[in-house]
Amino acid sequence: MELHLAPMKGITCWAFRASVIGATDSYTEYINLKSLLKIKAKGWDNVDTYNIIGQRQWLQILTHDIRDISIFPKILNEFCSTNPERAHIYGVNINAGCPDPAVITAGDGAALIKRIRRLKELIQAFMGKPNSHAFQIGVKLRLGLNEKEMNYNKVLEFLEELKSLEDPRISPPVVHFKHAKQTSKEPPHWELLESLINADVPFIINGSIKEPKDIEQIQKILSSSSQQSWDKIISGVMIGREVIKNPECFKQFEKNLRINDGKNWNDYFIENLKRHPPKNQFIVNFRKFYQFLNIMAFDK
């Protein structure tokens, strides 16, 4: 099973992503695509995709513009060519789940859940012609803008639309089992999982998962037929906030992990922070969570 480290604003810089042992995939915090449409644009300063051994890195973007995303692969290829040290980009992930009101008002983030056809068109526009580029394309989305819209099950509609897109560059979408009005403390709506499994399209689950027993509890509410389809349909698990509290939580999910040379997580994290120092906003956030960083100084 794939283990995805969720994109978290002000947290998932390269140093944090590289320090999370066991993650198969990780994501930059979201970046507005408009700020990346010129190769020398300032937005590229936020693309900190230095190499991480054993981990696929995704560039997460905010966009609803067909033209912008259609020209992006060419720009992305140029960036990778001219910046080989940061060329470790496995794919692009469209953020269709951000609940920030400003993002939604702009037509991005969770606003895209209402526009399934546009979401499909964005994927098609990014792919372009067959074999035109090697980047993967994925989507992270919520169940709806609110509870009422969640009950329309637009995610199921989206999964059905994916069936018509046959391209190996399309990765399983990440489904966050909460709607955009829910807080982090509210429980996910796993009661909708069965209907999505029945769509017979692989996807990644996200929502208050902390340890393997949480997955066992989720499986218990499914019918026997859906339980049998689990390994075929559920291609991975995404974890976010729990990793902040327990950066080694992925070790519980996978026994055969790459080692960290015997260092404890604190030492490993400090080493990575010094290797590629993030912007100050990350350091400020990290010092709130990790007291051992308060005595450290980092170059900007």
C-alpha positions as CSV (number, residue, x, y, z in Angstrom):
1,M,0.0,0.0,0.0
2,E,1.3,3.5,-0.9
3,L,1.8,5.8,2.1
4,H,1.3,9.5,1.2
5,L,2.4,12.4,3.3
6,A,-0.3,15.0,2.9
7,P,0.5,18.6,1.7
8,M,0.3,21.0,4.7
9,K,0.6,24.7,4.4
10,G,3.6,26.0,6.3
11,I,4.8,22.5,7.2
12,T,5.7,20.3,4.2
13,C,8.9,21.9,3.0
14,W,11.6,19.6,1.6
15,A,13.3,19.2,5.0
16,F,10.1,17.9,6.6
17,R,9.2,15.7,3.7
18,A,12.7,14.2,3.5
19,S,12.6,13.4,7.2
20,V,9.4,11.4,7.1
21,I,10.7,7.8,6.8
22,G,8.3,5.4,5.1
23,A,6.4,7.9,3.0
24,T,6.3,6.6,-0.6
25,D,4.8,9.9,-1.9
26,S,4.9,13.5,-0.6
27,Y,3.6,16.9,-1.8
28,T,4.7,20.5,-1.8
29,E,2.3,22.9,-0.2
30,Y,-0.1,24.2,-2.8
31,I,1.2,26.8,-5.2
32,N,-1.0,29.0,-7.5
33,L,-0.3,27.9,-11.1
34,K,-0.4,31.5,-12.2
35,S,2.8,32.1,-10.3
36,L,4.6,29.4,-12.3
37,L,3.7,30.2,-15.9
38,K,7.0,32.0,-16.5
39,I,10.2,30.0,-15.9
40,K,11.8,32.9,-14.0
41,A,8.7,33.7,-12.0
42,K,9.0,34.0,-8.2
43,G,6.6,31.1,-7.6
44,W,9.4,28.7,-8.6
45,D,11.2,29.6,-5.4
46,N,8.6,27.5,-3.6
47,V,9.3,24.4,-5.7
48,D,11.8,22.7,-3.3
49,T,11.8,19.3,-5.0
50,Y,15.4,18.2,-4.2
51,N,16.0,14.5,-4.3
52,I,14.5,12.3,-1.6
53,I,15.6,8.7,-1.9
54,G,12.7,6.3,-2.1
55,Q,10.0,9.0,-2.2
56,R,8.0,10.3,-5.2
57,Q,7.5,14.1,-5.0
58,W,4.4,15.9,-6.2
59,L,4.0,19.5,-7.1
60,Q,0.5,20.6,-5.8
61,I,-1.1,23.4,-7.7
62,L,-4.2,25.6,-7.5
63,T,-5.9,26.2,-10.9
64,H,-9.1,26.0,-12.8
65,D,-7.7,27.4,-16.0
66,I,-7.6,25.0,-19.0
67,R,-5.1,27.1,-21.0
68,D,-2.7,27.6,-18.0
69,I,-2.5,23.9,-17.2
70,S,-2.2,22.9,-20.9
71,I,1.1,24.9,-21.3
72,F,2.4,23.9,-17.9
73,P,4.1,20.6,-18.9
74,K,6.4,22.4,-21.3
75,I,7.3,25.0,-18.6
76,L,7.8,22.2,-16.1
77,N,10.2,20.4,-18.4
78,E,12.2,23.6,-18.9
79,F,12.4,24.1,-15.2
80,C,13.7,20.5,-14.7
81,S,16.2,20.9,-17.4
82,T,17.6,24.2,-16.1
83,N,17.4,23.2,-12.4
84,P,18.5,19.6,-12.2
85,E,19.0,19.7,-8.4
86,R,15.2,20.4,-8.1
87,A,14.1,18.2,-11.0
88,H,12.8,15.4,-8.9
89,I,9.1,16.0,-9.7
90,Y,7.1,12.8,-10.2
91,G,3.9,14.6,-11.1
92,V,1.4,17.4,-10.6
93,N,-1.5,17.2,-8.2
94,I,-4.5,19.5,-8.7
95,N,-5.8,20.8,-5.3
96,A,-9.6,20.3,-5.4
97,G,-10.1,20.2,-1.7
98,C,-8.7,23.4,0.0
99,P,-11.5,24.8,2.2
100,D,-10.1,28.3,2.4
101,P,-13.0,30.7,1.5
102,A,-10.6,32.9,-0.5
103,V,-9.4,29.9,-2.6
104,I,-13.0,28.8,-3.1
105,T,-14.2,32.2,-4.1
106,A,-11.4,32.3,-6.8
107,G,-12.9,29.1,-8.2
108,D,-10.1,26.8,-7.0
109,G,-9.7,24.2,-4.3
110,A,-13.0,22.7,-3.1
111,A,-14.9,24.8,-5.6
112,L,-13.8,22.3,-8.3
113,I,-15.9,19.6,-6.6
114,K,-19.0,21.2,-8.1
115,R,-17.3,21.3,-11.6
116,I,-16.5,17.6,-12.3
117,R,-16.4,18.2,-16.1
118,R,-13.9,21.1,-15.6
119,L,-11.8,18.8,-13.4
120,K,-11.8,16.2,-16.1
121,E,-10.9,18.8,-18.7
122,L,-8.0,20.0,-16.5
123,I,-6.6,16.5,-16.4
124,Q,-6.9,16.1,-20.2
125,A,-5.3,19.5,-20.9
126,F,-2.3,18.6,-18.7
127,M,-1.8,15.3,-20.4
128,G,-1.9,16.7,-23.9
129,K,-1.0,14.3,-26.6
130,P,0.0,10.7,-25.7
131,N,3.7,10.5,-24.7
132,S,4.1,14.2,-24.9
133,H,5.7,14.2,-21.4
134,A,6.3,11.8,-18.6
135,F,4.8,13.7,-15.6
136,Q,1.9,12.1,-13.7
137,I,-1.3,14.0,-13.0
138,G,-3.4,13.5,-9.9
139,V,-6.2,15.2,-7.9
140,K,-6.9,15.6,-4.2
141,L,-10.5,16.4,-3.5
142,R,-13.0,16.4,-0.7
143,L,-16.6,15.0,-0.6
144,G,-18.2,18.4,-1.3
145,L,-18.4,22.1,-0.3
146,N,-20.8,21.3,2.5
147,E,-23.0,18.5,3.9
148,K,-25.8,19.1,1.4
149,E,-23.5,19.0,-1.6
150,M,-21.6,16.0,-0.2
151,N,-24.8,14.0,-0.4
152,Y,-24.9,14.6,-4.2
153,N,-21.8,12.3,-4.2
154,K,-19.9,14.3,-6.8
155,V,-16.8,12.3,-6.1
156,L,-18.5,9.2,-7.4
157,E,-19.4,11.1,-10.5
158,F,-15.7,12.1,-10.9
159,L,-14.5,8.5,-10.5
160,E,-17.0,7.4,-13.2
161,E,-15.6,10.1,-15.5
162,L,-12.0,8.8,-14.9
163,K,-13.0,5.5,-16.4
164,S,-13.1,7.2,-19.8
165,L,-9.6,8.5,-19.5
166,E,-7.1,5.8,-20.3
167,D,-3.6,7.0,-19.8
168,P,-0.9,5.6,-17.6
169,R,0.0,9.1,-16.5
170,I,-3.2,9.5,-14.6
171,S,-2.6,8.5,-10.9
172,P,-5.3,7.4,-8.5
173,P,-7.0,10.5,-6.9
174,V,-6.8,11.2,-3.2
175,V,-10.2,11.4,-1.6
176,H,-10.4,13.3,1.7
177,F,-13.5,11.9,3.4
178,K,-14.7,15.2,4.8
179,H,-16.6,18.1,3.2
180,A,-15.1,21.6,3.1
181,K,-17.1,22.9,6.1
182,Q,-15.8,20.3,8.5
183,T,-13.1,21.0,11.1
184,S,-10.1,18.7,11.7
185,K,-11.8,17.4,14.9
186,E,-14.9,16.2,13.1
187,P,-15.1,12.6,12.0
188,P,-14.8,11.6,8.3
189,H,-17.8,10.3,6.4
190,W,-16.6,6.7,5.8
191,E,-20.2,5.7,5.2
192,L,-19.7,6.9,1.6
193,L,-16.7,4.7,1.1
194,E,-18.6,1.7,-0.1
195,S,-20.3,3.6,-3.0
196,L,-16.9,4.8,-4.2
197,I,-15.4,1.3,-4.0
198,N,-18.2,0.1,-6.2
199,A,-17.1,2.5,-8.9
200,D,-14.2,0.1,-9.5
201,V,-11.6,2.9,-9.9
202,P,-8.5,2.9,-7.7
203,F,-8.1,5.8,-5.2
204,I,-6.3,6.9,-2.1
205,I,-8.1,7.5,1.2
206,N,-7.5,10.4,3.5
207,G,-9.2,11.5,6.7
208,S,-8.1,11.2,10.4
209,I,-6.1,8.0,9.9
210,K,-3.4,7.7,12.5
211,E,-2.5,4.0,12.7
212,P,-3.2,0.6,11.1
213,K,-6.1,-0.2,13.4
214,D,-7.9,2.8,12.0
215,I,-7.9,1.1,8.6
216,E,-9.2,-2.1,10.3
217,Q,-12.1,-0.1,11.8
218,I,-12.9,1.4,8.4
219,Q,-13.0,-2.0,6.7
220,K,-15.4,-3.4,9.3
221,I,-18.2,-1.1,8.1
222,L,-17.9,-2.4,4.5
223,S,-19.8,-5.3,3.0
224,S,-17.9,-8.5,2.4
225,S,-17.7,-7.8,-1.4
226,S,-16.2,-4.4,-0.8
227,Q,-13.7,-5.8,1.7
228,Q,-12.6,-8.3,-1.0
229,S,-12.1,-5.4,-3.4
230,W,-10.0,-3.4,-0.9
231,D,-6.6,-4.3,-2.2
232,K,-7.7,-3.7,-5.8
233,I,-9.3,-0.3,-5.2
234,I,-7.6,1.3,-2.2
235,S,-4.2,2.0,-3.6
236,G,-2.9,4.0,-0.7
237,V,-3.4,6.0,2.5
238,M,-2.7,9.7,3.0
239,I,-1.8,11.0,6.5
240,G,-1.3,14.7,7.5
241,R,-1.7,16.1,10.9
242,E,-0.8,12.9,12.7
243,V,2.7,13.1,11.1
244,I,3.3,16.5,12.7
245,K,2.6,14.9,16.1
246,N,4.3,11.6,15.3
247,P,6.8,12.0,12.4
248,E,7.6,8.3,12.5
249,C,4.0,7.1,12.3
250,F,4.5,5.5,8.9
251,K,6.7,2.9,10.5
252,Q,3.6,1.3,11.9
253,F,2.2,0.7,8.4
254,E,5.3,-0.8,6.8
255,K,7.9,-3.1,8.3
256,N,10.4,-3.1,5.4
257,L,11.4,0.6,5.5
258,R,14.5,2.3,4.4
259,I,16.7,3.1,7.4
260,N,17.9,6.6,8.6
261,D,21.5,5.5,9.4
262,G,20.7,5.0,13.1
263,K,19.9,8.7,13.8
264,N,16.8,9.6,15.7
265,W,14.2,11.8,14.0
266,N,15.3,15.0,15.7
267,D,18.8,14.7,14.4
268,Y,17.7,13.7,11.0
269,F,15.3,16.7,10.8
270,I,17.9,19.2,11.9
271,E,20.3,17.9,9.4
272,N,17.8,18.3,6.6
273,L,16.8,21.8,7.7
274,K,20.4,22.8,7.5
275,R,20.9,21.1,4.1
276,H,18.1,23.0,2.4
277,P,16.9,25.8,4.7
278,P,13.2,26.5,4.2
279,K,11.6,30.0,4.3
280,N,11.2,31.5,7.7
281,Q,7.5,30.8,7.9
282,F,8.3,27.1,8.1
283,I,10.9,27.6,10.8
284,V,8.4,29.6,12.9
285,N,5.8,26.9,12.6
286,F,8.2,24.1,13.4
287,R,9.4,25.8,16.5
288,K,5.8,25.8,17.8
289,F,5.7,22.0,17.5
290,Y,9.2,21.0,18.2
291,Q,10.9,22.6,21.3
292,F,14.3,21.1,20.4
293,L,14.5,23.6,17.5
294,N,14.2,26.7,19.6
295,I,18.0,26.8,20.3
296,M,18.9,26.2,16.7
297,A,19.8,28.9,14.2
298,F,19.2,28.4,10.5
299,D,20.4,30.2,7.4
300,K,17.7,31.8,5.3
